Amino acid sequence: MTNGRDPNVKLYRSGVAAALLAGAIALTACSSDKKNDATTPPPAGGSSTSNGSSSTPSGACVSGSLKAEGSTAQTNAIQQWIKDYKAKCGGDIAYNATGSGAGVKQFNGNQVDFAGSDSALNPDKGEVAAAAKRCGGPALDLPMVTGPIALAFKVKGVSDLTLNPDTIAKIFTGKITKWDDPAIKALNGSASLPSSNITVFYRSDESGTTENFEKYLAAVAPSVFTAKPSKTWAGKGQGKAKSQGVQQAIGSTEGSIGYLEWSFAGSAGLSMAKVDNGGGAVALDADSAGKAVSAATVAGTGDDLTLKLDYATKTAGAYPIILVTYEIACAKYSDPKIGSLVKAFLAYTAGDGQAGLKDLGYAPLPSDIDAKVQASVAKIS
């Protein structure tokens, strides 16, 4: 056990700084090479460079205006993608991080061109049918970002903490309320755990992060967490809006713990618990999260790539609490100019855009899944 903050924070921040510097250099080179692009972009804000045709090749530079909304989990990633894409191709892509639930509603209501959601469209809630009606045909769930879910905490004198499924579920359902509870002490023999109360923070808005965390709890501790996973929190604690709200609450509250995306926990310098699913304590990093997502299987059909994650994995070195953010898009748009731009932007995010994710607090898609995503994106029109 060590005092102070997580020693990995400095490495995390250094990685982010290096990534941003590398990105800036890459963008400069990209701008100077525009004349070599497959198509020449018009001035920013212009229309499709490929005459609005649905035959735009995947990876071509297309410029125009897009509106998108949804997942806060992918905020740091998609902001960087938008910046990089606009530097290369021009145009105006706006993303409003309001949460997965809001993003799906706005997409199905035809208010945005694509949505970000940490859960695939749910047929049981009518989301698949509503999306098909909005698109005039199939909508696609395209996994784009692997966002590990951190269990961030702030406990004086403790920076190294291990939790297992039973203790996690009991903390977040209010059955364990003190930091020196025997179950926590048994997992952290050398830690100086205080007798103070545990303050739990959760997402108060409809959140795909919440749904994925609840899926994890339901898979690994079904006798403790008995609720049906959904975007609405079913446990105990104090609700805070969006990822930023949970991040700020944990950082300012002694004796607190909460679930939020790794990118937000890391950028704030929060300590993060190791998780032992039965294969040994695993610290959260890009490699351990990527190892868990590599075990995912495709549950969608055709060009839909909904993934089935194995939250209960006991694979050594695999961090089990993960989510995948999907970009939800129409397979075919009524306006071919919009279809061309959505296709071009998502081709970038699934291609070159994956390279810098580790340094932003995410794990890149496994190569076999990424290849399927690129193939599906190439068919968007």
C-alpha positions as CSV (number, residue, x, y, z in Angstrom):
1,M,0.0,0.0,0.0
2,T,1.2,3.5,-0.7
3,N,0.0,6.9,0.4
4,G,-1.2,9.6,-2.0
5,R,-2.6,9.3,-5.4
6,D,-2.4,6.4,-7.8
7,P,1.2,6.2,-9.2
8,N,-0.2,5.4,-12.7
9,V,-1.7,8.9,-12.9
10,K,1.6,10.6,-14.0
11,L,2.0,7.9,-16.7
12,Y,-1.6,8.5,-17.8
13,R,-1.2,12.2,-18.0
14,S,2.2,11.9,-19.8
15,G,0.6,9.5,-22.3
16,V,-2.2,12.0,-23.0
17,A,0.2,14.9,-23.5
18,A,2.3,12.8,-25.8
19,A,-0.7,11.8,-27.8
20,L,-1.9,15.3,-28.2
21,L,1.5,16.5,-29.4
22,A,1.7,13.6,-31.8
23,G,-1.8,14.4,-33.0
24,A,-0.9,18.0,-33.6
25,I,2.1,17.0,-35.7
26,A,0.0,14.5,-37.6
27,L,-2.7,17.1,-38.3
28,T,-0.1,19.5,-39.7
29,A,1.2,16.8,-42.0
30,C,-2.4,15.8,-42.9
31,S,-3.3,19.4,-43.8
32,S,-0.3,19.8,-46.1
33,D,-1.2,16.6,-47.9
34,K,-4.8,17.4,-48.7
35,K,-4.0,17.7,-52.4
36,N,-3.2,14.0,-52.3
37,D,-6.6,13.0,-50.8
38,A,-8.9,10.8,-52.9
39,T,-11.2,13.8,-53.1
40,T,-10.5,17.5,-52.6
41,P,-12.6,19.0,-49.7
42,P,-14.4,22.3,-50.3
43,P,-14.2,25.1,-47.8
44,A,-15.3,24.3,-44.3
45,G,-19.1,24.0,-44.0
46,G,-19.4,23.1,-47.7
47,S,-21.3,20.1,-49.1
48,S,-20.1,16.7,-50.0
49,T,-16.9,16.6,-52.0
50,S,-18.1,13.5,-53.8
51,N,-21.1,15.3,-55.4
52,G,-23.4,13.8,-52.8
53,S,-23.2,10.3,-54.3
54,S,-23.7,7.2,-52.1
55,S,-20.8,5.7,-53.9
56,T,-18.3,7.6,-51.8
57,P,-15.4,5.2,-51.1
58,S,-14.7,4.4,-47.5
59,G,-12.0,6.6,-46.2
60,A,-12.6,9.4,-48.7
61,C,-12.5,13.0,-47.5
62,V,-16.1,14.4,-47.4
63,S,-17.1,17.7,-45.9
64,G,-20.4,19.0,-44.7
65,S,-22.5,19.4,-41.5
66,L,-23.5,16.6,-39.1
67,K,-25.3,16.6,-35.8
68,A,-24.8,13.8,-33.3
69,E,-25.7,13.2,-29.7
70,G,-25.4,10.7,-26.9
71,S,-22.8,8.8,-24.8
72,T,-20.7,10.9,-22.4
73,A,-18.4,7.9,-22.1
74,Q,-16.8,8.6,-25.5
75,T,-16.6,12.4,-25.1
76,N,-12.9,12.6,-25.0
77,A,-12.5,10.2,-27.9
78,I,-15.1,11.8,-30.2
79,Q,-13.9,15.3,-29.5
80,Q,-10.4,14.3,-30.7
81,W,-11.8,12.5,-33.7
82,I,-13.9,15.5,-34.7
83,K,-10.9,17.8,-34.3
84,D,-8.7,15.6,-36.4
85,Y,-11.3,14.9,-39.1
86,K,-12.2,18.6,-39.5
87,A,-8.5,19.5,-39.8
88,K,-8.1,17.0,-42.6
89,C,-11.4,17.4,-44.4
90,G,-13.1,20.6,-43.2
91,G,-16.8,20.7,-42.4
92,D,-18.8,21.0,-39.2
93,I,-19.5,18.0,-37.0
94,A,-21.2,18.8,-33.7
95,Y,-21.5,16.2,-30.9
96,N,-23.7,16.9,-27.9
97,A,-22.7,14.6,-24.9
98,T,-26.1,14.3,-23.2
99,G,-26.0,10.5,-22.3
100,S,-26.8,7.3,-24.2
101,G,-30.5,7.4,-23.5
102,A,-30.9,10.9,-24.8
103,G,-28.8,10.1,-27.8
104,V,-31.0,7.1,-28.8
105,K,-34.2,9.2,-28.4
106,Q,-32.8,12.0,-30.5
107,F,-31.7,9.7,-33.2
108,N,-35.0,7.8,-33.3
109,G,-36.7,11.2,-33.4
110,N,-34.7,12.2,-36.5
111,Q,-33.1,15.1,-34.6
112,V,-29.5,14.0,-35.2
113,D,-27.7,12.1,-37.9
114,F,-26.1,9.5,-35.7
115,A,-26.0,8.7,-32.0
116,G,-23.5,7.5,-29.5
117,S,-24.7,4.8,-27.1
118,D,-23.0,2.6,-24.5
119,S,-25.7,0.0,-25.1
120,A,-26.9,-1.3,-28.5
121,L,-30.5,-0.6,-29.5
122,N,-32.8,-2.6,-27.4
123,P,-35.6,-4.5,-29.3
124,D,-37.5,-5.1,-26.1
125,K,-37.9,-1.4,-25.5
126,G,-39.0,-0.7,-29.1
127,E,-35.7,1.0,-30.0
128,V,-34.9,-1.2,-32.9
129,A,-38.3,-0.7,-34.5
130,A,-38.2,3.0,-33.9
131,A,-34.8,3.3,-35.4
132,A,-35.9,1.3,-38.5
133,K,-38.9,3.6,-38.9
134,R,-36.6,6.7,-38.6
135,C,-34.1,5.3,-41.2
136,G,-36.7,3.9,-43.5
137,G,-34.7,0.6,-43.2
138,P,-32.2,-1.0,-40.9
139,A,-30.2,0.9,-38.3
140,L,-26.7,-0.3,-37.4
141,D,-25.0,-0.7,-34.0
142,L,-21.3,-0.1,-34.8
143,P,-18.9,-0.7,-31.8
144,M,-16.3,2.1,-31.9
145,V,-14.9,2.7,-28.5
146,T,-13.9,0.3,-25.7
147,G,-14.4,2.3,-22.5
148,P,-13.4,0.5,-19.3
149,I,-15.5,1.4,-16.3
150,A,-13.4,2.5,-13.4
151,L,-14.3,2.1,-9.7
152,A,-12.8,5.4,-8.6
153,F,-12.5,6.1,-4.9
154,K,-11.1,8.7,-2.5
155,V,-10.0,7.2,0.9
156,K,-7.4,9.0,2.9
157,G,-4.2,7.1,3.1
158,V,-5.4,4.4,0.6
159,S,-4.4,4.3,-3.1
160,D,-4.2,0.5,-3.6
161,L,-7.5,-1.2,-3.2
162,T,-8.8,-4.6,-4.4
163,L,-12.5,-5.5,-4.6
164,N,-14.2,-8.7,-5.8
165,P,-17.7,-9.1,-7.3
166,D,-19.4,-9.7,-3.9
167,T,-17.9,-6.7,-2.2
168,I,-18.6,-4.4,-5.2
169,A,-22.2,-5.5,-5.4
170,K,-22.7,-5.1,-1.6
171,I,-21.1,-1.6,-1.6
172,F,-23.3,-0.4,-4.5
173,T,-26.5,-1.9,-3.1
174,G,-25.9,-0.5,0.4
175,K,-25.2,-3.8,2.2
176,I,-21.6,-2.8,3.0
177,T,-21.5,0.8,4.4
178,K,-18.2,1.1,6.2
179,W,-14.7,1.1,4.7
180,D,-13.3,-1.2,7.4
181,D,-16.0,-3.8,6.7
182,P,-14.5,-7.3,7.3
183,A,-15.2,-8.3,3.6
184,I,-13.1,-5.3,2.4
185,K,-10.4,-5.9,5.0
186,A,-10.0,-9.5,4.0
187,L,-9.1,-8.4,0.4
188,N,-6.8,-5.6,1.5
189,G,-4.8,-7.0,4.5
190,S,-2.1,-4.3,4.4
191,A,-4.4,-1.3,3.9
192,S,-5.1,1.1,6.7
193,L,-8.9,1.2,6.1
194,P,-10.8,3.9,8.1
195,S,-14.0,3.2,10.0
196,S,-15.8,6.0,8.1
197,N,-19.0,5.6,6.0
198,I,-18.8,4.8,2.3
199,T,-20.4,7.4,0.1
200,V,-21.5,6.0,-3.2
201,F,-22.0,8.1,-6.3
202,Y,-23.9,7.0,-9.4
203,R,-25.2,8.5,-12.7
204,S,-28.5,10.2,-12.2
205,D,-29.2,10.6,-15.9
206,E,-30.1,7.7,-18.2
207,S,-26.7,6.2,-19.0
208,G,-25.3,3.3,-21.0
209,T,-22.4,3.3,-18.5
210,T,-25.0,2.5,-15.7
211,E,-26.5,-0.3,-17.8
212,N,-23.2,-1.9,-18.5
213,F,-22.2,-1.7,-14.8
214,E,-25.5,-3.2,-13.8
215,K,-25.0,-6.0,-16.4
216,Y,-21.6,-6.7,-14.7
217,L,-23.2,-6.8,-11.2
218,A,-26.0,-9.0,-12.4
219,A,-23.6,-11.4,-14.1
220,V,-21.1,-11.8,-11.2
221,A,-23.3,-11.3,-8.1
222,P,-26.8,-12.2,-9.1
223,S,-27.9,-13.0,-5.5
224,V,-26.9,-9.5,-4.4
225,F,-27.8,-7.4,-7.4
226,T,-31.2,-8.7,-8.4
227,A,-32.5,-5.8,-10.5
228,K,-32.9,-6.1,-14.3
229,P,-30.1,-4.0,-15.9
230,S,-31.2,-0.8,-17.5
231,K,-29.9,2.8,-18.1
232,T,-31.4,3.9,-14.8
233,W,-29.5,3.1,-11.6
234,A,-31.2,0.5,-9.3
235,G,-28.7,0.6,-6.4
236,K,-28.0,3.0,-3.6
237,G,-26.1,6.2,-3.3
238,Q,-26.2,9.8,-4.5
239,G,-26.9,10.6,-8.1
240,K,-24.8,13.0,-10.2
241,A,-25.5,14.1,-13.7
242,K,-23.2,12.8,-16.5
243,S,-19.7,11.5,-16.2
244,Q,-18.3,14.9,-15.3
245,G,-20.7,15.1,-12.3
246,V,-19.6,11.7,-10.9
247,Q,-16.0,12.6,-11.5
248,Q,-16.2,15.9,-9.6
249,A,-18.2,14.4,-6.7
250,I,-15.7,11.6,-6.1
251,G,-12.7,14.0,-6.3
252,S,-14.2,16.3,-3.7
253,T,-15.7,13.8,-1.3
254,E,-13.6,11.9,1.3
255,G,-14.7,8.3,1.7
256,S,-16.4,8.1,-1.7
257,I,-16.6,5.6,-4.5
258,G,-18.4,5.6,-7.8
259,Y,-18.4,4.1,-11.3
260,L,-17.3,6.1,-14.3
261,E,-15.3,5.8,-17.5
262,W,-11.6,5.3,-17.2
263,S,-10.9,8.4,-19.3
264,F,-12.7,10.6,-16.8
265,A,-11.2,8.9,-13.7
266,G,-7.6,9.1,-15.2
267,S,-7.8,12.7,-16.3
268,A,-8.9,13.7,-12.8
269,G,-6.1,11.8,-11.1
270,L,-8.6,9.6,-9.2
271,S,-7.5,6.3,-7.5
272,M,-9.0,3.2,-9.1
273,A,-9.7,-0.1,-7.5
274,K,-8.3,-3.4,-8.9
275,V,-11.0,-6.0,-9.6
276,D,-10.6,-9.7,-8.8
277,N,-13.2,-11.8,-10.7
278,G,-11.6,-15.0,-9.5
279,G,-8.5,-15.0,-11.7
280,G,-6.4,-12.6,-9.5
281,A,-6.5,-8.8,-8.9
282,V,-6.4,-6.8,-12.2
283,A,-5.6,-3.2,-12.5
284,L,-7.4,-1.2,-15.1
285,D,-5.3,-0.3,-18.2
286,A,-5.8,-0.4,-22.0
287,D,-4.3,-3.9,-22.3
288,S,-6.4,-5.5,-19.5
289,A,-9.6,-3.9,-20.9
290,G,-8.7,-4.9,-24.4
291,K,-8.1,-8.5,-23.2
292,A,-11.6,-8.6,-21.9
293,V,-13.2,-7.2,-25.0
294,S,-11.3,-9.6,-27.2
295,A,-13.5,-12.4,-25.7
296,A,-16.7,-10.6,-27.0
297,T,-18.8,-12.3,-29.6
298,V,-20.9,-10.6,-32.3
299,A,-24.6,-11.1,-31.4
300,G,-26.0,-8.8,-34.2
301,T,-27.0,-10.1,-37.6
302,G,-25.9,-8.8,-41.1
303,D,-24.1,-5.5,-40.8
304,D,-25.3,-4.9,-37.3
305,L,-22.4,-5.5,-34.9
306,T,-24.0,-5.7,-31.5
307,L,-21.5,-7.4,-29.2
308,K,-22.1,-9.8,-26.3
309,L,-19.5,-9.1,-23.6
310,D,-18.4,-11.7,-21.0
311,Y,-18.6,-9.7,-17.8
312,A,-18.0,-12.8,-15.6
313,T,-14.7,-13.7,-17.3
314,K,-12.1,-15.1,-14.9
315,T,-9.3,-14.8,-17.5
316,A,-6.1,-13.8,-15.8
317,G,-5.1,-10.2,-16.6
318,A,-8.6,-9.3,-18.0
319,Y,-10.3,-6.3,-16.5
320,P,-13.9,-7.3,-16.5
321,I,-15.9,-4.1,-16.1
322,I,-16.0,-2.7,-19.6
323,L,-18.4,-1.1,-22.0
324,V,-18.4,-0.6,-25.7
325,T,-19.8,2.6,-27.1
326,Y,-21.7,2.2,-30.4
327,E,-22.2,4.7,-33.1
328,I,-25.8,4.2,-34.2
329,A,-26.4,5.0,-37.8
330,C,-28.7,4.3,-40.7
331,A,-27.6,1.7,-43.2
332,K,-29.1,4.1,-45.8
333,Y,-30.0,7.7,-45.4
334,S,-32.8,9.5,-47.3
335,D,-30.3,12.3,-48.0
336,P,-27.3,10.8,-49.8
337,K,-25.1,13.8,-48.8
338,I,-25.7,13.0,-45.1
339,G,-25.0,9.3,-45.8
340,S,-21.7,10.1,-47.5
341,L,-20.5,12.3,-44.6
342,V,-21.6,9.8,-41.9
343,K,-19.8,7.1,-43.9
344,A,-16.6,9.1,-44.3
345,F,-16.5,10.2,-40.6
346,L,-17.1,6.7,-39.2
347,A,-14.6,5.2,-41.7
348,Y,-12.1,7.6,-40.1
349,T,-13.0,6.7,-36.5
350,A,-12.8,3.0,-37.2
351,G,-9.6,3.4,-39.1
352,D,-6.9,6.0,-38.3
353,G,-9.0,7.2,-35.3
354,Q,-8.3,4.0,-33.3
355,A,-4.6,4.7,-33.1
356,G,-4.6,7.3,-30.3
357,L,-7.3,5.8,-28.1
358,K,-4.9,4.3,-25.5
359,D,-3.5,7.7,-24.6
360,L,-7.0,9.2,-24.2
361,G,-8.1,6.6,-21.7
362,Y,-9.7,4.0,-24.0
363,A,-8.8,0.7,-25.5
364,P,-8.8,0.3,-29.3
365,L,-11.1,-2.3,-30.8
366,P,-9.6,-5.8,-31.3
367,S,-8.4,-6.1,-34.9
368,D,-10.9,-8.7,-35.9
369,I,-13.9,-6.7,-34.6
370,D,-12.5,-3.5,-36.1
371,A,-12.3,-5.1,-39.5
372,K,-16.0,-6.0,-39.3
373,V,-16.8,-2.5,-38.3
374,Q,-15.0,-1.1,-41.3
375,A,-16.7,-3.5,-43.6
376,S,-20.2,-2.4,-42.3
377,V,-19.3,1.3,-42.5
378,A,-18.2,0.9,-46.1
379,K,-21.8,-0.1,-47.0
380,I,-23.5,3.0,-45.5
381,S,-25.1,5.2,-48.2
